[in-house]
Amino acid sequence: MSAPTNTATTLTTKGIREDLEDTIYRVAPEKTPFTQAIGTTKVTNTFHEWQTETLDAPDATNAQLEGDDVGTLDAENVTTRPANYAQIFRKTGGVSRTDDIVKKAGRASEMNRQKVLKGIAIRTDIEKRFIGNFASNAESGATPRHSAGLNAFLTTNVSNGAGGSNGGFSGGVVSAATPGTARTFTEALVKSVLATAFGNGAMPTQAYVGGTHKQQFSTFTGIASIRADVSNKQQAVIYAGADVYVSDFGKLTIIPHQYGMGADCLLVDPEYASVGTLDGIKTDDLAKSGDSEKFIMTAEKTLVVRNQKAHAVIRALA
């Protein structure tokens, strides 16, 4: 039956207050595990350099005559000087005077909310740049400076797809790698690049992968059970994911990255990378030009890859 004639209902009553929660819910990729795991470095110029060195190859035939004199000296151990450019990251925003003073749900100040969100966004921009396969370049004309990402630096412990090639540092800049033809992500690829890294003195402890490749990583056969023993009164537990991979050369913590990895698996030793800061994240008000307030948020940073041989990468994963 319908309501009696002239019965007041919510369909006709005027003045019913809105039922709006005083909370704003956000679901978005905002974690920055790579830049949080590596170190920090203070840089003092837009072009930051550092030095790397290596040892003579082990020589089992190093045997000399007793009392022998030295004629020709061994070759000098010369350092190399890789470098990277500091990149200016920027976010801007503005809020009208009226918008900032009206009563709103979920925040007291719209300006403060915008600054918080832009701060999170600029950090994810830095994270994506520094973990990725991005080249560096100097500023020229309308082209700003770009910092190279870790993936682009790597040339020693690498596995590319067919037709792929490395980038790396040369002539003052870092070139991006060409990953090659996509192939299935397998445990054999991981074992192969880890063996190469070990032979070159590297011991990476973290593996960054995208969501799909994290799931594929968890299907590697390994030698451990994927089920847990339970009592008769409990339901069975199935472990469908792996967080740590114990290889012949140590433990790898598997870190799924929500937006930075694409089709690659990056193996990292956090001790051999750092975020170089020329100028930290700061917010300044822009000149007032009307009935609103505007701001600019900037950060000037570079990635320091202390020695690219400490890391490894498997590129071109399907």
C-alpha positions in Angstrom: 0.0 0.0 0.0 1.0 3.6 -0.5 1.2 6.2 2.2 -2.1 8.0 3.0 -2.8 11.2 1.1 -0.9 14.3 2.4 1.5 12.2 4.5 4.8 14.0 4.7 7.7 11.9 3.4 11.3 12.5 2.5 10.2 12.9 -1.1 8.4 16.1 -0.3 9.8 17.5 2.9 12.0 20.5 2.5 15.0 21.3 4.7 16.3 17.8 5.3 20.0 18.1 6.1 22.5 16.3 3.9 24.2 13.2 5.4 27.8 13.7 4.3 30.7 12.0 6.2 33.4 14.3 7.6 36.1 12.1 6.1 37.7 11.9 2.6 38.8 8.4 1.5 41.8 8.0 -0.9 43.0 4.9 -2.7 45.9 5.6 -5.0 49.5 4.4 -5.6 51.5 6.6 -3.2 54.2 4.4 -1.6 57.8 5.2 -2.4 59.7 2.0 -1.3 62.8 2.5 -3.5 63.7 6.1 -2.5 62.9 5.3 1.1 65.2 2.2 1.1 68.3 3.9 -0.4 70.5 6.5 1.3 70.7 10.2 1.0 73.4 12.5 -0.3 73.8 16.3 -0.3 74.8 17.6 -3.7 76.0 21.1 -4.4 75.7 21.5 -8.2 73.2 20.6 -10.9 75.7 18.1 -12.3 76.8 15.7 -9.6 79.8 13.3 -10.0 81.3 10.5 -8.0 84.0 7.9 -8.5 84.1 4.2 -8.8 87.0 1.8 -8.9 87.8 -1.9 -9.5 90.5 -4.4 -8.7 92.9 -6.3 -11.0 91.3 -9.6 -12.1 92.5 -12.5 -9.8 95.6 -14.1 -11.4 96.5 -17.6 -10.3 99.8 -17.4 -12.3 101.2 -14.5 -10.2 104.6 -16.1 -9.4 107.9 -14.3 -9.4 111.6 -15.2 -9.3 113.4 -14.8 -6.0 115.3 -11.4 -6.0 113.8 -10.4 -9.3 114.0 -6.7 -10.2 111.0 -4.7 -11.4 111.1 -3.6 -15.0 107.6 -2.6 -16.2 105.1 -1.6 -13.6 101.6 -3.0 -13.5 98.9 -1.0 -15.1 97.6 1.9 -13.0 94.2 1.4 -11.3 92.3 4.4 -12.6 89.0 5.5 -11.2 85.9 6.3 -13.4 83.6 9.3 -12.8 80.0 8.6 -13.5 77.5 11.5 -13.0 73.9 12.5 -13.1 71.9 15.7 -13.5 69.7 17.1 -10.8 66.1 17.3 -12.0 63.6 20.0 -10.9 60.3 18.5 -9.9 57.4 20.8 -9.6 53.7 20.9 -8.6 51.5 24.0 -8.4 48.0 24.7 -7.1 45.5 27.4 -6.3 42.4 28.0 -4.3 39.9 30.8 -4.5 39.5 33.0 -1.4 35.8 31.9 -1.1 36.6 28.2 -1.5 39.0 28.3 1.4 36.6 30.0 3.8 33.3 28.1 3.2 32.6 25.3 5.5 33.5 21.9 4.0 33.4 18.3 4.9 36.6 16.3 5.5 39.0 19.2 5.8 39.2 22.6 7.4 41.3 24.2 4.7 41.2 23.4 1.0 44.6 25.0 0.5 46.2 22.7 3.1 44.6 19.7 1.5 45.9 20.6 -1.9 49.4 21.1 -0.6 49.3 17.7 1.1 48.2 15.9 -2.0 50.8 17.7 -4.2 53.5 16.8 -1.7 52.6 13.1 -2.0 52.4 13.4 -5.8 55.9 15.0 -6.1 57.4 12.2 -4.1 55.9 9.6 -6.4 57.2 11.5 -9.4 60.7 11.3 -7.9 60.3 7.6 -7.1 59.1 6.7 -10.6 62.0 8.7 -12.2 64.7 7.2 -10.0 63.8 3.6 -10.3 63.0 3.6 -14.0 64.8 3.2 -17.3 65.2 6.9 -18.0 68.1 8.7 -19.7 69.8 11.9 -18.3 70.4 15.1 -20.2 71.6 18.6 -19.7 69.3 21.6 -20.0 69.2 22.9 -23.5 66.7 25.5 -24.9 63.2 24.4 -23.9 64.4 21.0 -22.7 64.9 20.8 -18.9 67.5 18.8 -17.1 66.6 15.1 -16.5 68.0 12.7 -14.0 68.7 9.2 -15.1 67.0 6.3 -13.4 68.7 3.3 -11.8 67.6 0.9 -14.5 69.2 3.0 -17.2 72.6 3.0 -15.4 72.9 -0.8 -15.3 75.2 -2.5 -17.9 77.0 -5.3 -16.0 74.6 -7.6 -14.3 71.8 -7.5 -16.9 69.5 -9.8 -18.8 67.9 -8.3 -21.9 65.3 -9.7 -24.2 66.3 -10.7 -27.8 67.6 -7.6 -29.6 67.9 -5.6 -26.4 70.9 -3.5 -25.5 72.2 -1.6 -22.5 72.2 2.1 -21.9 74.7 3.3 -19.2 76.9 6.2 -18.5 79.1 7.6 -21.3 80.3 11.0 -22.3 78.6 12.8 -19.4 75.1 11.4 -19.8 73.2 8.2 -19.2 71.4 6.5 -22.1 68.3 4.5 -21.6 68.4 0.7 -22.2 66.6 -1.0 -25.0 64.9 -4.0 -23.3 64.3 -6.2 -26.3 61.7 -8.7 -27.1 59.4 -9.6 -24.1 59.8 -13.1 -22.6 58.2 -15.1 -19.8 59.5 -14.3 -16.3 61.1 -17.5 -15.0 63.2 -18.5 -12.0 66.0 -19.4 -14.4 66.3 -15.8 -15.4 66.6 -14.8 -11.8 69.2 -17.5 -11.0 71.2 -16.5 -14.1 71.4 -12.8 -13.3 72.1 -13.5 -9.6 75.0 -15.8 -10.6 76.4 -13.1 -12.9 76.1 -10.5 -10.1 77.8 -12.8 -7.6 80.7 -13.3 -9.9 81.1 -9.5 -10.2 81.1 -9.1 -6.4 77.4 -7.9 -6.1 75.0 -9.1 -3.4 71.6 -7.4 -4.1 69.1 -7.8 -1.3 65.9 -6.4 -2.8 63.9 -7.3 -5.9 61.4 -4.7 -7.3 58.7 -6.0 -9.6 55.3 -4.9 -10.9 52.1 -6.6 -9.6 51.9 -9.2 -12.4 55.5 -10.2 -12.1 55.2 -10.4 -8.3 52.5 -13.0 -8.8 54.7 -14.8 -11.3 57.6 -14.7 -8.8 55.4 -16.4 -6.2 54.8 -19.3 -8.6 58.5 -20.2 -8.7 58.8 -23.8 -7.6 61.5 -23.4 -4.9 62.0 -26.1 -2.3 59.6 -25.0 0.4 56.0 -26.1 1.0 53.2 -23.7 0.1 50.8 -25.1 2.8 50.9 -24.8 6.5 50.1 -27.6 9.0 46.9 -26.9 11.0 44.9 -28.7 13.7 41.7 -30.5 13.0 39.6 -27.5 14.2 41.2 -25.0 11.9 40.9 -24.4 8.2 43.9 -24.9 5.9 46.1 -22.0 5.0 47.5 -21.7 1.5 50.5 -19.4 1.0 50.0 -18.0 -2.5 52.6 -15.3 -2.3 56.3 -15.2 -1.6 57.9 -12.2 0.2 61.5 -13.5 0.4 63.4 -15.5 -2.1 66.4 -17.3 -0.6 68.9 -17.8 -3.4 72.3 -19.5 -3.4 73.8 -16.1 -2.8 71.6 -14.7 0.0 68.1 -13.5 0.6 66.1 -11.3 -1.7 63.1 -9.3 -0.3 60.5 -9.2 -3.1 58.9 -5.7 -3.2 55.9 -5.2 -5.5 55.9 -1.7 -7.0 52.6 -0.2 -7.9 53.7 2.2 -10.7 57.4 2.2 -11.3 58.6 -1.1 -12.8 56.8 -1.8 -16.0 58.2 -5.0 -17.6 61.4 -5.3 -15.6 62.7 -6.9 -12.4 65.2 -4.7 -10.6 67.6 -6.2 -8.1 69.0 -3.6 -5.8 71.7 -3.3 -3.1 70.4 -0.2 -1.2 73.9 0.6 0.1 75.0 1.5 -3.4 72.4 4.1 -4.3 71.2 7.3 -2.8 68.9 10.3 -3.4 71.1 13.3 -4.0 69.4 16.6 -2.9 70.4 19.9 -4.2 67.2 21.5 -2.8 64.6 19.7 -0.8 60.8 19.8 -1.2 59.6 23.3 -0.4 56.5 25.3 -0.9 56.3 29.0 -1.7 53.4 31.3 -2.3 53.1 32.7 -5.8 52.3 36.4 -6.4 48.7 37.3 -5.9 47.0 38.2 -9.2 43.3 38.0 -8.3 40.8 36.7 -5.8 42.7 33.5 -5.1 45.9 32.1 -3.5 48.4 30.2 -5.5 51.5 28.1 -4.6 54.4 26.4 -6.1 56.1 23.3 -4.7 59.6 22.3 -5.9 62.4 19.8 -5.3 65.7 19.5 -7.1 67.2 16.0 -6.8 69.3 13.5 -8.6 69.9 9.7 -8.3 73.4 8.7 -7.2 74.3 5.2 -8.3 77.4 4.6 -6.3 78.5 1.6 -8.4 76.2 0.1 -11.0 77.9 -3.3 -10.6 76.2 -3.6 -7.2 72.8 -4.0 -8.8 71.2 -6.2 -11.5 68.2 -6.1 -13.8 66.0 -8.5 -15.8 64.4 -6.5 -18.6 61.7 -7.2 -21.2 59.4 -9.4 -19.1 56.0 -10.4 -20.5 
